[in-house]
Amino acid sequence: MVRIIDAQRALIDRALGVDQLELGFGAGEDDQRKQWEDDKKALEIRRVELLSEREEEPRAIEELYTVARRRLVPVGLVYLWPETRG
């Protein structure tokens, strides 16, 4: 789980490293520029969230598999033996 989160964080870091000038926005491409800025903000928020998830998620998965309560349930077994074999 930690490796998955680290890989996601590396991809976000790589995406955030791209500069707007490298993307080649022209003068009439304000919509695309605004979309990139919105995406960049969302990626920055997600990057911060991944820091806490890196600590919390592995612990939450381990807790999911811990035994909360052990139970012992009596079970009866009946074995039928035919009279011809007796």
Protein Blocks (a to p, Z undefined) as FASTA:
>chain_A
ZZmmmmmmmmmmmmmmpcfklnopafklmmmmmmmmmmmmmmmmmmmmmmmmmmmmmmmm
mmmmpcfbdcdddddddddddfklZZ
